[in-house]
Amino acid sequence: MSHADTRNKFLAVFEGIREELVAHMKSEKMPEDAIAWFNENLIYNVPGGKLNRGVSVVDTVTILLNRPPTDDEYFRAALLGWCIELLQAFFLVSDDIMDDSISRRGQPCWYRVSNVKGLGKVHKIAINDSCMLEGAIYHILKNHFRRESYYVDLLELFQEVTYKTEMGQLVDQITAPEDNIDIGRYTLLKHAFIVRYKTAYYSFYLSVALAMRMCGVPDVYELNGKTVEPYKEADRILIPMGEFFQVQDDYLDYHGTEAQIGKIGTDIIDGKCSWCVCMALTHGTDTQTQFLLENYGKKGPEQAMREQAVKNMYNDDEGLNIPKRYEEYSKNTVTEINTMIELVPEPDAQDELRGDRLRRDVFRAFLSKITDRTA
């Protein structure tokens, strides 16, 4: 199946979810304008991204089963995938408000939309809208999974991963508060903590863990005389992979175009604790550090000029050369992750058709999606 066909099949499930959620609003006797508003919230914020997190649940289920899923298995995996996309939408709508972001996925951020189908501007209503996107997750889980033996596992996964992500967001916000930027607090260690909690758990671990629960993968099993703890194995590999993914995002924020990444990069102007500035602070001279102190995260009439000056320093072939450092980091990280993948115990031939055992291809599939990405 082509990438376009895979995406379209997955999107078809969203239409059913949207209709289900809107029908629930109607059953609660919500006013027509509120129902229309919620419908637009769903359409505008949920299906517009690359959908990698959601589709990865289906891909992982397929790999674990070692066969194409049945229609029912596909539908359940896709439902869990869309729950992750709802979680992503909740995070992004909230994050854009906190960061005063301008665009997202090639369109104005939700809170900046001036008119929702004639119902008025969004502005601070986006705070409640983000909460409703999160609430929709648990409505879907209850409707479709409450009779499954792994229902509580699903609830705990979403709750724990959401909490971890919010922990990462907290550290990110207080490390780089908009009104008090102090890059002296930025280190590669601090950056690694933020991205592991803010990004890696929900963007990588969650997709695989949900698929594993759906396929009945237990917490512990014996394989060739060895005790395997598959969820710890997944954590060991996927969290560093998620860190790699966020470093890519940080790099693309400064080095990519709006056409490439679907938004205007603002990390330099916002003074974010980005991998790029942490690398610059780690490897730069005292003069370069002072230059960053004077220009990084400085908003005002000269912000565009200061931003370009920082980019020029990053790009200097004879100086920091962040593109070269990023290329070396990417190459080394991919090698390290592949080495970790090879250590995952694989099922024997007699277990080939078992869907409740972890497989290396789960991680290889994830890594292939992000290696050398430009968007």
Phi, psi and omega per residue, in radians:
M1 nan 2.326 -3.131
S2 -1.213 2.865 3.104
H3 -1.019 -0.721 -3.128
A4 -1.132 -0.733 3.130
D5 -1.153 -0.700 3.110
T6 -1.065 -0.773 3.141
R7 -1.133 -0.782 -3.103
N8 -1.143 -0.655 3.094
K9 -1.126 -0.716 3.119
F10 -1.174 -0.728 3.125
L11 -1.091 -0.578 -3.140
A12 -1.065 -0.572 3.103
V13 -1.207 -0.601 3.121
F14 -1.067 -0.663 -3.136
E15 -1.034 -0.703 3.093
G16 -1.163 -0.685 3.108
I17 -1.121 -0.790 3.134
R18 -1.031 -0.796 3.133
E19 -1.098 -0.685 3.119
E20 -1.104 -0.770 -3.120
L21 -1.197 -0.679 3.097
V22 -1.164 -0.697 3.102
A23 -1.082 -0.633 3.098
H24 -1.138 -0.699 3.084
M25 -1.036 -0.723 3.134
K26 -1.150 -0.684 -3.137
S27 -1.161 -0.398 3.088
E28 -1.506 0.105 3.129
K29 1.088 0.591 3.087
M30 -1.182 2.550 3.084
P31 -1.070 2.680 -3.089
E32 -1.031 -0.674 -3.114
D33 -1.196 -0.603 3.103
A34 -1.196 -0.678 3.105
I35 -1.121 -0.777 3.131
A36 -1.094 -0.695 3.135
W37 -1.112 -0.818 -3.136
F38 -1.098 -0.688 3.098
N39 -1.041 -0.779 3.117
E40 -1.165 -0.646 3.066
N41 -0.980 -0.817 3.136
L42 -1.112 -0.860 -3.081
I43 -1.116 -0.717 -3.042
Y44 -1.284 -0.654 -2.929
N45 -1.852 -0.340 -2.982
V46 -1.672 -0.920 -2.962
P47 -1.591 0.094 -2.957
G48 -1.491 -0.139 -3.082
G49 -1.528 -2.873 -3.139
K50 -1.319 -0.327 3.079
L51 1.169 0.308 -3.107
N52 -1.048 -0.691 -3.106
R53 -1.100 -0.806 -3.107
G54 -1.212 -0.820 -3.139
V55 -1.090 -0.516 -3.121
S56 -1.133 -0.458 3.053
V57 -1.125 -0.820 3.122
V58 -1.091 -0.790 3.138
D59 -1.044 -0.746 -3.106
T60 -1.178 -0.718 3.076
V61 -1.029 -0.762 -3.139
T62 -1.072 -0.735 3.139
I63 -1.186 -0.760 -3.130
L64 -1.115 -0.743 3.130
L65 -1.223 -0.402 -3.090
N66 1.054 0.579 3.093
R67 -2.905 2.851 3.061
P68 -1.117 2.418 3.122
P69 -1.220 2.657 3.001
T70 -1.190 2.978 3.128
D71 -1.029 -0.721 -3.139
D72 -1.179 -0.725 3.108
E73 -1.107 -0.718 3.110
Y74 -1.086 -0.799 -3.098
F75 -1.059 -0.766 -3.138
R76 -1.156 -0.731 3.107
A77 -1.117 -0.702 3.131
A78 -1.171 -0.658 3.069
L79 -1.019 -0.793 3.117
L80 -1.137 -0.646 3.080
G81 -1.083 -0.730 3.130
W82 -1.240 -0.461 3.030
C83 -1.123 -0.656 3.060
I84 -1.169 -0.680 3.123
E85 -1.155 -0.596 3.032
L86 -1.141 -0.708 3.096
L87 -1.108 -0.749 3.086
Q88 -1.037 -0.762 3.124
A89 -1.090 -0.748 3.084
F90 -0.993 -0.819 -3.141
F91 -1.131 -0.764 -3.043
L92 -1.214 -0.738 3.115
V93 -1.056 -0.754 3.126
S94 -1.165 -0.808 -3.097
D95 -1.071 -0.712 -3.132
D96 -1.106 -0.619 3.083
I97 -1.149 -0.836 -3.106
M98 -1.094 -0.600 -3.078
D99 -1.644 -0.005 -3.053
D100 0.935 0.684 -3.105
S101 -1.194 2.787 -3.051
I102 -1.759 -0.889 -3.062
S103 -2.309 2.771 3.122
R104 -2.628 2.198 3.124
R105 0.986 0.658 3.053
G106 1.339 0.240 3.093
Q107 -2.488 2.867 -3.142
P108 -1.009 2.502 3.043
C109 -0.970 2.603 -3.049
W110 -0.939 -0.769 -3.082
Y111 -1.166 -0.270 -3.141
R112 -1.656 -0.047 -3.136
V113 -1.180 2.197 -3.000
S114 -1.487 -0.335 -3.113
N115 -2.719 2.042 3.128
V116 -1.715 1.651 3.086
K117 0.879 0.736 3.118
G118 1.339 0.128 -3.086
L119 -1.690 -0.066 3.100
G120 1.999 3.098 -3.103
K121 -1.403 2.750 -3.101
V122 -1.421 -1.122 3.134
H123 0.828 -2.176 -3.020
K124 -1.275 -0.236 3.060
I125 -1.060 -0.397 3.125
A126 -1.025 -0.469 3.111
I127 -1.099 -0.850 3.098
N128 -1.181 -0.651 3.122
D129 -1.039 -0.698 3.129
S130 -1.117 -0.693 3.121
C131 -1.133 -0.627 3.126
M132 -1.196 -0.575 3.072
L133 -1.124 -0.713 3.083
E134 -1.156 -0.763 -3.138
G135 -1.047 -0.566 3.141
A136 -1.086 -0.519 3.120
I137 -0.997 -0.863 -3.033
Y138 -1.289 -0.454 3.021
H139 -1.148 -0.770 3.135
I140 -1.138 -0.796 -3.141
L141 -1.040 -0.766 -3.136
K142 -1.145 -0.746 -3.100
N143 -1.116 -0.622 -2.953
H144 -1.967 -0.276 -3.018
F145 -2.235 0.007 -2.996
R146 -1.114 -0.383 3.133
R147 -1.614 -0.022 3.137
E148 -1.457 2.579 -3.123
S149 -1.115 -0.411 -3.094
Y150 -1.723 0.220 -3.101
Y151 -1.005 -0.817 -3.137
V152 -1.126 -0.627 3.087
D153 -1.065 -0.711 3.104
L154 -1.103 -0.815 3.124
L155 -1.027 -0.798 -3.121
E156 -1.135 -0.679 3.118
L157 -1.063 -0.854 -3.135
F158 -1.121 -0.742 -3.116
Q159 -1.171 -0.765 -3.113
E160 -1.200 -0.740 -3.133
V161 -1.197 -0.686 3.081
T162 -1.050 -0.782 -3.128
Y163 -1.104 -0.760 3.105
K164 -1.079 -0.729 3.137
T165 -1.094 -0.711 3.125
E166 -1.200 -0.544 3.019
M167 -1.075 -0.814 3.116
G168 -1.079 -0.701 3.106
Q169 -1.115 -0.678 3.112
L170 -1.072 -0.856 -3.137
V171 -1.079 -0.696 3.103
D172 -1.063 -0.799 -3.080
Q173 -1.192 -0.696 -3.098
I174 -1.450 -0.338 3.060
T175 -1.300 -0.610 -3.112
A176 -2.287 1.101 3.108
P177 -1.132 2.407 -3.015
E178 -0.994 -0.585 -3.052
D179 -1.677 0.106 -3.122
N180 -2.689 1.122 -3.125
I181 -1.246 2.169 3.092
D182 -2.379 1.640 -3.057
I183 -1.240 -0.129 3.036
G184 -1.117 -0.318 3.115
R185 -1.529 -0.100 -3.047
Y186 -1.523 2.239 3.044
T187 -2.454 2.813 3.088
L188 -1.115 -0.564 3.105
L189 -1.157 -0.766 3.109
K190 -1.115 -0.740 3.117
H191 -1.048 -0.755 -3.129
A192 -1.081 -0.709 3.120
F193 -1.101 -0.821 -3.106
I194 -1.026 -0.852 -3.019
V195 -1.281 -0.537 3.095
R196 -1.121 -0.755 -3.113
Y197 -1.423 -0.725 -3.043
K198 -1.328 -0.517 -3.013
T199 -2.137 -0.844 -2.893
A200 -1.130 -0.700 -3.068
Y201 -1.152 -0.809 -3.083
Y202 -1.456 -0.436 -3.087
S203 -1.541 -0.381 -3.077
F204 -2.221 -1.023 -3.066
Y205 -1.089 -0.722 -3.031
L206 -1.060 -0.773 -3.127
S207 -1.026 -0.792 -3.105
V208 -1.250 -0.758 -3.119
A209 -1.096 -0.697 3.097
L210 -1.099 -0.776 3.121
A211 -1.099 -0.700 3.127
M212 -1.102 -0.749 3.114
R213 -1.110 -0.741 -3.135
M214 -1.098 -0.615 -3.110
C215 -1.518 0.016 3.077
G216 1.408 0.361 3.098
V217 -1.191 2.130 -3.084
P218 -1.367 2.974 3.120
D219 -1.159 -0.588 -3.113
V220 -2.515 2.486 2.991
Y221 -2.659 2.835 3.126
E222 -1.709 2.389 3.129
L223 -2.517 2.011 -3.135
N224 0.942 0.731 3.100
G225 1.390 0.034 -3.130
K226 -1.934 2.539 3.050
T227 -1.518 2.155 -3.131
V228 -1.927 2.278 3.044
E229 -1.977 1.543 -2.928
P230 -1.088 -0.590 -3.116
Y231 -1.276 -0.545 3.041
K232 -1.248 -0.644 3.059
E233 -1.062 -0.768 3.141
A234 -1.092 -0.760 3.109
D235 -1.070 -0.767 -3.089
R236 -1.032 -0.606 -3.076
I237 -1.685 -0.736 -2.978
L238 -1.345 -0.510 3.137
I239 -1.205 -0.820 3.003
P240 -1.045 -0.593 3.108
M241 -1.148 -0.674 3.089
G242 -1.159 -0.622 3.068
E243 -1.096 -0.753 3.089
F244 -1.030 -0.757 3.127
F245 -1.037 -0.769 -3.114
Q246 -1.228 -0.607 3.050
V247 -1.063 -0.707 3.064
Q248 -1.030 -0.782 3.123
D249 -1.054 -0.762 3.129
D250 -1.061 -0.749 -3.133
Y251 -1.149 -0.797 -3.120
L252 -1.161 -0.511 3.113
D253 -1.028 -0.660 3.135
Y254 -1.629 -0.547 -2.987
H255 -1.797 -0.293 -3.116
G256 -1.623 2.903 3.106
T257 -1.735 2.867 3.088
E258 -1.049 -0.643 3.126
A259 -1.106 -0.599 3.138
Q260 -1.269 -0.902 -2.927
I261 -1.793 -0.077 3.048
G262 1.367 0.198 3.089
K263 -2.741 2.910 3.057
I264 -1.571 2.109 -3.135
G265 -1.128 2.286 -3.079
T266 -2.256 0.149 -3.038
D267 -1.025 -0.700 -3.099
I268 -1.207 -0.834 -3.141
I269 -1.152 -0.678 -3.135
D270 -1.337 -0.198 3.138
G271 1.247 0.594 -3.067
K272 -1.190 2.639 3.038
C273 -1.385 1.302 -3.064
S274 -1.585 2.686 3.068
W275 -0.994 -0.637 -3.090
C276 -1.101 -0.843 -3.125
V277 -1.240 -0.579 3.084
C278 -1.132 -0.687 3.063
M279 -1.136 -0.718 3.139
A280 -1.106 -0.722 3.140
L281 -1.223 -0.577 -3.126
T282 -1.277 -0.686 -3.013
H283 -1.905 -0.118 -3.084
G284 -1.371 2.860 3.060
T285 -1.396 3.003 3.085
D286 -1.051 -0.657 3.136
T287 -1.145 -0.733 3.129
Q288 -1.182 -0.659 3.092
T289 -1.109 -0.751 3.108
Q290 -1.100 -0.685 3.107
F291 -1.056 -0.741 3.116
L292 -1.145 -0.720 3.108
L293 -1.008 -0.598 -3.081
E294 -1.501 -0.343 -3.005
N295 -2.178 -0.385 -3.052
Y296 -1.417 2.231 3.107
G297 1.273 0.417 -3.122
K298 -1.753 1.866 3.142
K299 -1.587 2.711 3.137
G300 2.473 -2.950 -3.073
P301 -1.024 -0.484 -3.080
E302 -1.775 0.257 -3.017
Q303 -1.107 -0.656 -3.141
A304 -1.140 -0.700 3.127
M305 -1.166 -0.753 3.125
R306 -1.130 -0.713 3.110
E307 -1.046 -0.805 -3.137
Q308 -1.130 -0.627 3.120
A309 -1.112 -0.710 3.094
V310 -1.139 -0.755 3.115
K311 -1.055 -0.720 3.131
N312 -1.079 -0.675 3.118
M313 -1.178 -0.718 3.069
Y314 -1.027 -0.690 -3.000
N315 -1.439 -0.180 -3.033
D316 -1.036 1.980 -3.120
D317 -1.055 -0.552 -3.095
E318 -1.627 -0.036 -3.091
G319 -2.074 -2.073 -3.083
L320 -1.127 -0.733 3.111
N321 0.829 1.053 3.140
I322 -1.008 -0.673 3.096
P323 -0.995 -0.709 3.132
K324 -1.195 -0.734 3.119
R325 -1.106 -0.656 3.116
Y326 -1.160 -0.720 3.121
E327 -1.068 -0.753 3.131
E328 -1.166 -0.739 3.120
Y329 -1.067 -0.787 -3.106
S330 -1.067 -0.811 -3.114
K331 -1.079 -0.809 -3.115
N332 -1.162 -0.690 -3.107
T333 -1.168 -0.740 3.109
V334 -1.067 -0.717 3.105
T335 -1.090 -0.774 -3.133
E336 -1.114 -0.742 -3.125
I337 -1.171 -0.709 3.101
N338 -1.077 -0.637 3.095
T339 -1.118 -0.737 3.109
M340 -1.117 -0.686 -3.133
I341 -1.077 -0.700 -3.109
E342 -1.135 -0.273 3.141
L343 -1.537 -0.095 3.135
V344 -1.276 2.167 3.113
P345 -1.105 2.318 -3.096
E346 -1.811 2.582 3.068
P347 -1.113 2.590 3.079
D348 -1.324 3.067 -3.116
A349 -1.017 -0.668 -3.114
Q350 -1.211 -0.272 3.129
D351 -1.822 0.213 -3.049
E352 -0.995 -0.615 -3.081
L353 -1.626 0.080 3.092
R354 -1.403 2.340 3.129
G355 -1.689 -0.006 -3.045
D356 -1.832 0.510 3.088
R357 -2.247 2.468 -3.124
L358 -1.259 2.541 -3.129
R359 -2.284 2.544 -3.122
R360 -1.069 -0.570 -3.096
D361 -1.082 -0.395 3.063
V362 -1.002 -0.806 -3.087
F363 -1.370 -0.619 3.091
R364 -1.081 -0.685 3.133
A365 -1.104 -0.738 3.109
F366 -1.099 -0.830 -3.082
L367 -1.103 -0.660 -3.133
S368 -1.117 -0.489 -3.120
K369 -1.265 -0.466 -3.020
I370 -1.921 -0.290 -3.136
T371 -1.127 2.296 3.118
D372 1.075 0.407 -3.140
R373 -1.237 2.632 -3.125
T374 -2.183 0.261 3.141
A375 -2.664 nan nan
